[in-house]
Amino acid sequence: ILGTMVKTEAVRLYAKGVMMGYRRSKVKQYSHTSLLQIEGVTSKQDADFYLGKKVAYVYKAKTKKRGSMFRCMWGKVTQPHGQSGVVRA
């Protein structure tokens, strides 16, 4: 049936997450590595799917740059952090 268009719901191609902090030890903090909790990821096996995927930290700034108030920093998921589904990026 060529003439009919079937309406489908939009598919979300991203997963939301929360930045929990930085990788750290008792004394030192490694600010080049962030710890992220991705929505719906609760185990190390779930986190393995996201290894190598890009992440974007989108935030709102006070001043406009290139016509937008929003800024974006990009990174990449490198490895899981512990057993609870938190990843390092």
The first five atom37 places (N, CA, C, CB, O) and aatype in JSON, in Angstrom:
{
  "aatype": [9, 10, 7, 16, 12, 19, 11, 16, 6, 0, 19, 1, 10, 18, 0, 11, 7, 19, 12, 12, 7, 18, 1, 1, 15, 11, 19, 11, 5, 18, 15, 8, 16, 15, 10, 10, 5, 9, 6, 7, 19, 16, 15, 11, 5, 3, 0, 3, 13, 18, 10, 7, 11, 11, 19, 0, 18, 19, 18, 11, 0, 11, 16, 11, 11, 1, 7, 15, 12, 13, 1, 4, 12, 17, 7, 11, 19, 16, 5, 14, 8, 7, 5, 15, 7, 19, 19, 1, 0],
  "atom_mask": [
    [1, 1, 1, 1, 1],
    [1, 1, 1, 1, 1],
    [1, 1, 1, 0, 1],
    [1, 1, 1, 1, 1],
    [1, 1, 1, 1, 1],
    [1, 1, 1, 1, 1],
    [1, 1, 1, 1, 1],
    [1, 1, 1, 1, 1],
    [1, 1, 1, 1, 1],
    [1, 1, 1, 1, 1],
    [1, 1, 1, 1, 1],
    [1, 1, 1, 1, 1],
    [1, 1, 1, 1, 1],
    [1, 1, 1, 1, 1],
    [1, 1, 1, 1, 1],
    [1, 1, 1, 1, 1],
    [1, 1, 1, 0, 1],
    [1, 1, 1, 1, 1],
    [1, 1, 1, 1, 1],
    [1, 1, 1, 1, 1],
    [1, 1, 1, 0, 1],
    [1, 1, 1, 1, 1],
    [1, 1, 1, 1, 1],
    [1, 1, 1, 1, 1],
    [1, 1, 1, 1, 1],
    [1, 1, 1, 1, 1],
    [1, 1, 1, 1, 1],
    [1, 1, 1, 1, 1],
    [1, 1, 1, 1, 1],
    [1, 1, 1, 1, 1],
    [1, 1, 1, 1, 1],
    [1, 1, 1, 1, 1],
    [1, 1, 1, 1, 1],
    [1, 1, 1, 1, 1],
    [1, 1, 1, 1, 1],
    [1, 1, 1, 1, 1],
    [1, 1, 1, 1, 1],
    [1, 1, 1, 1, 1],
    [1, 1, 1, 1, 1],
    [1, 1, 1, 0, 1],
    [1, 1, 1, 1, 1],
    [1, 1, 1, 1, 1],
    [1, 1, 1, 1, 1],
    [1, 1, 1, 1, 1],
    [1, 1, 1, 1, 1],
    [1, 1, 1, 1, 1],
    [1, 1, 1, 1, 1],
    [1, 1, 1, 1, 1],
    [1, 1, 1, 1, 1],
    [1, 1, 1, 1, 1],
    [1, 1, 1, 1, 1],
    [1, 1, 1, 0, 1],
    [1, 1, 1, 1, 1],
    [1, 1, 1, 1, 1],
    [1, 1, 1, 1, 1],
    [1, 1, 1, 1, 1],
    [1, 1, 1, 1, 1],
    [1, 1, 1, 1, 1],
    [1, 1, 1, 1, 1],
    [1, 1, 1, 1, 1],
    [1, 1, 1, 1, 1],
    [1, 1, 1, 1, 1],
    [1, 1, 1, 1, 1],
    [1, 1, 1, 1, 1],
    [1, 1, 1, 1, 1],
    [1, 1, 1, 1, 1],
    [1, 1, 1, 0, 1],
    [1, 1, 1, 1, 1],
    [1, 1, 1, 1, 1],
    [1, 1, 1, 1, 1],
    [1, 1, 1, 1, 1],
    [1, 1, 1, 1, 1],
    [1, 1, 1, 1, 1],
    [1, 1, 1, 1, 1],
    [1, 1, 1, 0, 1],
    [1, 1, 1, 1, 1],
    [1, 1, 1, 1, 1],
    [1, 1, 1, 1, 1],
    [1, 1, 1, 1, 1],
    [1, 1, 1, 1, 1],
    [1, 1, 1, 1, 1],
    [1, 1, 1, 0, 1],
    [1, 1, 1, 1, 1],
    [1, 1, 1, 1, 1],
    [1, 1, 1, 0, 1],
    [1, 1, 1, 1, 1],
    [1, 1, 1, 1, 1],
    [1, 1, 1, 1, 1],
    [1, 1, 1, 1, 1]
  ],
  "atom_positions": [
    [[0.87, -1.17, 0.0], [0.0, 0.0, 0.0], [0.91, 1.22, 0.0], [-0.99, 0.0, 1.24], [1.41, 1.64, 1.05]],
    [[1.12, 1.78, -1.17], [2.08, 2.87, -1.31], [1.52, 4.22, -0.87], [2.53, 2.95, -2.73], [2.25, 5.03, -0.32]],
    [[0.24, 4.47, -1.11], [-0.33, 5.78, -0.85], [-0.61, 6.09, 0.61], [0.0, 0.0, 0.0], [-0.82, 7.25, 0.96]],
    [[-0.61, 5.09, 1.46], [-0.96, 5.33, 2.87], [0.29, 5.44, 3.73], [-1.87, 4.21, 3.4], [1.2, 4.63, 3.61]],
    [[0.32, 6.44, 4.59], [1.42, 6.61, 5.54], [0.95, 6.14, 6.9], [1.91, 8.1, 5.59], [-0.08, 6.58, 7.39]],
    [[1.68, 5.27, 7.5], [1.35, 4.78, 8.82], [2.05, 5.68, 9.84], [1.76, 3.28, 9.0], [3.27, 5.85, 9.8]],
    [[1.26, 6.25, 10.76], [1.86, 7.13, 11.77], [2.41, 6.28, 12.91], [0.83, 8.16, 12.31], [1.71, 5.43, 13.46]],
    [[3.65, 6.52, 13.24], [4.27, 5.84, 14.37], [4.76, 6.88, 15.36], [5.44, 4.93, 13.9], [4.98, 8.04, 15.01]],
    [[4.91, 6.46, 16.59], [5.42, 7.38, 17.6], [6.91, 7.61, 17.37], [5.18, 6.82, 19.03], [7.61, 6.75, 16.84]],
    [[7.37, 8.8, 17.76], [8.79, 9.12, 17.62], [9.61, 8.24, 18.55], [9.04, 10.62, 17.91], [9.21, 7.97, 19.69]],
    [[10.76, 7.81, 18.07], [11.64, 6.96, 18.85], [12.73, 7.85, 19.45], [12.25, 5.81, 17.98], [13.4, 8.59, 18.72]],
    [[12.92, 7.78, 20.75], [13.94, 8.58, 21.41], [15.29, 7.89, 21.24], [13.61, 8.8, 22.91], [15.44, 6.73, 21.6]],
    [[16.25, 8.61, 20.69], [17.56, 8.03, 20.39], [18.6, 8.38, 21.44], [18.03, 8.49, 19.03], [19.8, 8.33, 21.17]],
    [[18.15, 8.73, 22.64], [19.09, 9.05, 23.72], [18.5, 8.56, 25.03], [19.38, 10.57, 23.78], [17.31, 8.27, 25.13]],
    [[19.35, 8.46, 26.03], [18.92, 8.08, 27.37], [19.38, 9.18, 28.33], [19.51, 6.67, 27.8], [20.52, 9.65, 28.24]],
    [[18.51, 9.6, 29.22], [18.87, 10.63, 30.19], [19.7, 10.01, 31.3], [17.61, 11.31, 30.76], [19.64, 8.8, 31.55]],
    [[20.47, 10.85, 31.95], [21.3, 10.38, 33.05], [21.62, 11.5, 34.01], [0.0, 0.0, 0.0], [21.29, 12.66, 33.77]],
    [[22.26, 11.15, 35.1], [22.63, 12.1, 36.14], [24.13, 12.02, 36.36], [21.86, 11.82, 37.47], [24.69, 10.93, 36.47]],
    [[24.78, 13.19, 36.42], [26.2, 13.23, 36.75], [26.32, 13.16, 38.27], [26.89, 14.51, 36.18], [25.86, 14.06, 38.97]],
    [[26.93, 12.09, 38.76], [26.99, 11.86, 40.2], [28.2, 12.5, 40.85], [26.99, 10.37, 40.48], [28.22, 12.72, 42.06]],
    [[29.21, 12.8, 40.07], [30.43, 13.38, 40.63], [31.61, 12.96, 39.78], [0.0, 0.0, 0.0], [31.46, 12.6, 38.62]],
    [[32.8, 13.0, 40.38], [34.02, 12.63, 39.69], [34.6, 11.36, 40.29], [35.05, 13.77, 39.75], [34.31, 11.01, 41.43]],
    [[35.4, 10.68, 39.5], [36.13, 9.52, 40.01], [37.09, 10.03, 41.07], [36.88, 8.74, 38.86], [37.77, 11.04, 40.85]],
    [[37.16, 9.35, 42.21], [37.99, 9.86, 43.3], [38.49, 8.73, 44.18], [37.2, 10.87, 44.13], [38.03, 7.59, 44.12]],
    [[39.45, 9.09, 45.0], [39.94, 8.19, 46.04], [39.73, 8.9, 47.37], [41.46, 7.82, 45.82], [38.99, 9.88, 47.45]],
    [[40.35, 8.41, 48.4], [40.17, 9.0, 49.72], [40.65, 10.45, 49.77], [40.91, 8.18, 50.77], [40.03, 11.3, 50.42]],
    [[41.74, 10.74, 49.06], [42.36, 12.06, 49.13], [42.22, 12.83, 47.82], [43.83, 11.94, 49.49], [42.0, 14.05, 47.84]],
    [[42.33, 12.15, 46.69], [42.44, 12.81, 45.39], [41.15, 12.68, 44.59], [43.6, 12.23, 44.62], [40.43, 11.68, 44.69]],
    [[40.87, 13.71, 43.77], [39.72, 13.69, 42.88], [40.2, 13.84, 41.44], [38.71, 14.83, 43.24], [41.0, 14.72, 41.14]],
    [[39.72, 12.96, 40.55], [40.12, 12.98, 39.14], [39.02, 13.66, 38.34], [40.4, 11.53, 38.6], [38.06, 13.01, 37.92]],
    [[39.16, 14.96, 38.12], [38.08, 15.72, 37.51], [37.95, 15.51, 36.0], [38.27, 17.18, 37.79], [37.03, 16.04, 35.38]],
    [[38.86, 14.75, 35.4], [38.73, 14.46, 33.97], [37.86, 13.24, 33.71], [40.11, 14.23, 33.35], [37.58, 12.91, 32.56]],
    [[37.42, 12.56, 34.79], [36.56, 11.38, 34.65], [35.3, 11.58, 35.48], [37.31, 10.1, 35.08], [35.37, 11.64, 36.71]],
    [[34.15, 11.67, 34.82], [32.88, 11.85, 35.52], [32.2, 10.51, 35.72], [31.95, 12.8, 34.74], [32.38, 9.58, 34.93]],
    [[31.41, 10.41, 36.79], [30.6, 9.22, 37.05], [29.15, 9.53, 36.69], [30.72, 8.76, 38.53], [28.58, 10.5, 37.18]],
    [[28.56, 8.7, 35.82], [27.2, 8.94, 35.33], [26.29, 7.78, 35.69], [27.21, 9.16, 33.82], [26.67, 6.61, 35.56]],
    [[25.08, 8.11, 36.15], [24.05, 7.09, 36.36], [23.03, 7.26, 35.24], [23.36, 7.23, 37.79], [22.28, 8.23, 35.23]],
    [[23.0, 6.33, 34.31], [22.1, 6.4, 33.16], [20.76, 5.8, 33.55], [22.7, 5.66, 31.92], [20.7, 4.77, 34.22]],
    [[19.68, 6.45, 33.12], [18.32, 6.03, 33.46], [18.07, 4.61, 32.95], [17.28, 7.0, 32.86], [18.29, 4.32, 31.78]],
    [[17.6, 3.73, 33.84], [17.26, 2.37, 33.45], [18.41, 1.38, 33.52], [0.0, 0.0, 0.0], [18.22, 0.2, 33.25]],
    [[19.61, 1.84, 33.87], [20.78, 0.96, 33.94], [21.02, 0.63, 35.41], [22.05, 1.63, 33.29], [21.31, 1.52, 36.21]],
    [[20.91, -0.64, 35.77], [21.01, -1.03, 37.17], [22.08, -2.08, 37.45], [19.69, -1.54, 37.65], [22.28, -2.47, 38.6]],
    [[22.78, -2.54, 36.41], [23.81, -3.56, 36.64], [24.98, -3.32, 35.69], [23.23, -4.98, 36.44], [24.9, -2.55, 34.74]],
    [[26.06, -4.02, 35.99], [27.25, -3.92, 35.15], [26.97, -4.45, 33.74], [28.42, -4.7, 35.8], [27.51, -3.94, 32.76]],
    [[26.12, -5.47, 33.64], [25.78, -6.04, 32.33], [24.98, -5.03, 31.49], [24.99, -7.35, 32.5], [25.18, -4.94, 30.28]],
    [[24.07, -4.28, 32.13], [23.33, -3.23, 31.41], [24.26, -2.13, 30.95], [22.22, -2.64, 32.32], [24.1, -1.6, 29.85]],
    [[25.24, -1.78, 31.77], [26.18, -0.7, 31.45], [27.07, -1.06, 30.27], [27.03, -0.38, 32.67], [27.54, -0.16, 29.57]],
    [[27.32, -2.34, 30.04], [28.19, -2.76, 28.95], [27.66, -2.31, 27.59], [28.35, -4.27, 28.96], [28.45, -2.09, 26.67]],
    [[26.34, -2.16, 27.46], [25.75, -1.7, 26.2], [26.23, -0.29, 25.85], [24.22, -1.73, 26.27], [26.39, 0.03, 24.67]],
    [[26.45, 0.55, 26.85], [26.78, 1.96, 26.63], [28.27, 2.22, 26.45], [26.28, 2.77, 27.77], [28.66, 3.36, 26.19]],
    [[29.11, 1.21, 26.59], [30.55, 1.41, 26.44], [30.87, 1.88, 25.02], [31.32, 0.11, 26.78], [30.45, 1.26, 24.04]],
    [[31.63, 2.97, 24.93], [31.99, 3.53, 23.63], [30.99, 4.53, 23.09], [0.0, 0.0, 0.0], [31.26, 5.19, 22.09]],
    [[29.82, 4.65, 23.72], [28.8, 5.58, 23.23], [29.15, 7.01, 23.68], [27.39, 5.18, 23.76], [29.82, 7.21, 24.69]],
    [[28.69, 7.99, 22.89], [28.92, 9.4, 23.2], [27.95, 9.88, 24.26], [28.81, 10.27, 21.94], [26.81, 9.42, 24.32]],
    [[28.4, 10.81, 25.1], [27.53, 11.46, 26.08], [27.65, 12.97, 25.88], [27.92, 11.05, 27.54], [28.7, 13.48, 25.47]],
    [[26.57, 13.67, 26.17], [26.55, 15.13, 26.05], [26.05, 15.73, 27.36], [25.65, 15.58, 24.86], [25.01, 15.33, 27.87]],
    [[26.81, 16.69, 27.89], [26.4, 17.43, 29.08], [25.89, 18.77, 28.57], [27.58, 17.61, 30.13], [26.67, 19.62, 28.14]],
    [[24.57, 18.96, 28.61], [23.94, 20.17, 28.09], [23.54, 21.04, 29.27], [22.69, 19.84, 27.19], [22.9, 20.57, 30.21]],
    [[23.94, 22.32, 29.23], [23.62, 23.23, 30.31], [23.27, 24.6, 29.76], [24.79, 23.34, 31.3], [23.58, 24.91, 28.6]],
    [[22.63, 25.42, 30.58], [22.2, 26.74, 30.17], [23.14, 27.78, 30.75], [20.74, 27.02, 30.61], [23.44, 27.75, 31.95]],
    [[23.61, 28.7, 29.91], [24.55, 29.74, 30.34], [23.84, 31.09, 30.43], [25.75, 29.82, 29.37], [22.69, 31.23, 30.01]],
    [[24.53, 32.08, 30.98], [23.95, 33.42, 31.13], [23.9, 34.18, 29.81], [24.74, 34.22, 32.15], [22.93, 34.88, 29.53]],
    [[24.95, 34.04, 29.0], [25.06, 34.83, 27.78], [24.89, 33.96, 26.55], [26.41, 35.55, 27.73], [25.12, 32.76, 26.57]],
    [[24.48, 34.62, 25.46], [24.31, 33.91, 24.19], [25.64, 33.73, 23.49], [23.33, 34.66, 23.28], [26.48, 34.62, 23.48]],
    [[25.81, 32.56, 22.9], [26.95, 32.29, 22.02], [26.42, 31.54, 20.83], [28.09, 31.48, 22.76], [25.71, 30.54, 20.98]],
    [[26.74, 32.01, 19.65], [26.25, 31.41, 18.4], [24.73, 31.33, 18.39], [26.84, 30.02, 18.2], [24.16, 30.37, 17.85]],
    [[24.07, 32.34, 18.98], [22.61, 32.43, 18.93], [21.86, 31.55, 19.9], [0.0, 0.0, 0.0], [20.64, 31.4, 19.77]],
    [[22.54, 30.95, 20.89], [21.87, 30.05, 21.81], [22.39, 30.27, 23.23], [22.07, 28.59, 21.38], [23.54, 30.62, 23.45]],
    [[21.5, 30.04, 24.19], [21.88, 30.13, 25.6], [22.41, 28.78, 26.1], [20.68, 30.58, 26.46], [22.97, 28.7, 27.2]],
    [[22.25, 27.73, 25.31], [22.64, 26.39, 25.74], [24.05, 26.06, 25.26], [21.65, 25.35, 25.22], [24.44, 26.43, 24.15]],
    [[24.8, 25.37, 26.1], [26.13, 24.92, 25.76], [26.17, 23.4, 25.9], [27.22, 25.6, 26.66], [25.3, 22.8, 26.55]],
    [[27.17, 22.79, 25.3], [27.25, 21.33, 25.32], [28.71, 20.9, 25.41], [26.59, 20.73, 24.05], [29.57, 21.42, 24.71]],
    [[28.98, 19.94, 26.3], [30.3, 19.32, 26.39], [30.14, 17.84, 26.06], [30.94, 19.53, 27.83], [29.25, 17.17, 26.59]],
    [[31.0, 17.34, 25.17], [30.9, 15.96, 24.71], [31.94, 15.08, 25.38], [31.06, 15.89, 23.2], [33.02, 15.54, 25.74]],
    [[31.6, 13.81, 25.54], [32.52, 12.83, 26.1], [32.15, 11.45, 25.6], [0.0, 0.0, 0.0], [31.32, 11.3, 24.71]],
    [[32.79, 10.43, 26.18], [32.54, 9.06, 25.75], [32.54, 8.16, 26.98], [33.6, 8.6, 24.72], [33.35, 8.34, 27.88]],
    [[31.62, 7.2, 27.01], [31.57, 6.22, 28.1], [32.75, 5.27, 27.91], [30.2, 5.43, 28.11], [32.91, 4.66, 26.86]],
    [[33.58, 5.17, 28.95], [34.81, 4.37, 28.82], [34.71, 3.02, 29.49], [35.97, 5.13, 29.38], [35.19, 2.02, 28.94]],
    [[34.11, 2.95, 30.7], [34.02, 1.68, 31.4], [32.99, 1.77, 32.52], [35.4, 1.26, 31.96], [32.63, 2.86, 32.95]],
    [[32.52, 0.62, 32.99], [31.6, 0.65, 34.13], [32.35, 1.0, 35.41], [30.88, -0.72, 34.29], [33.57, 0.86, 35.49]],
    [[31.61, 1.47, 36.4], [32.2, 1.83, 37.7], [31.43, 1.09, 38.78], [32.16, 3.4, 37.95], [30.36, 1.53, 39.2]],
    [[31.96, -0.02, 39.21], [31.29, -0.82, 40.22], [30.24, -1.73, 39.62], [0.0, 0.0, 0.0], [30.24, -1.97, 38.41]],
    [[29.33, -2.23, 40.46], [28.34, -3.23, 40.05], [26.95, -2.67, 39.85], [28.29, -4.33, 41.07], [26.06, -3.39, 39.4]],
    [[26.72, -1.39, 40.18], [25.36, -0.85, 40.22], [24.92, -0.13, 38.95], [25.22, 0.07, 41.36], [23.87, 0.51, 38.94]],
    [[25.7, -0.22, 37.87], [25.3, 0.38, 36.62], [25.84, 1.78, 36.38], [0.0, 0.0, 0.0], [25.51, 2.39, 35.36]],
    [[26.66, 2.3, 37.28], [27.28, 3.61, 37.07], [28.41, 3.43, 36.07], [27.8, 4.22, 38.43], [29.12, 2.42, 36.09]],
    [[28.59, 4.43, 35.19], [29.65, 4.36, 34.18], [30.58, 5.54, 34.32], [29.05, 4.32, 32.75], [30.22, 6.58, 34.87]],
    [[31.79, 5.37, 33.81], [32.78, 6.46, 33.76], [32.78, 7.06, 32.37], [34.19, 5.95, 34.14], [32.71, 6.35, 31.36]],
    [[32.88, 8.39, 32.33], [32.92, 9.07, 31.03], [33.91, 10.22, 31.1], [31.5, 9.59, 30.62], [34.1, 10.93, 30.11]]
  ]
}
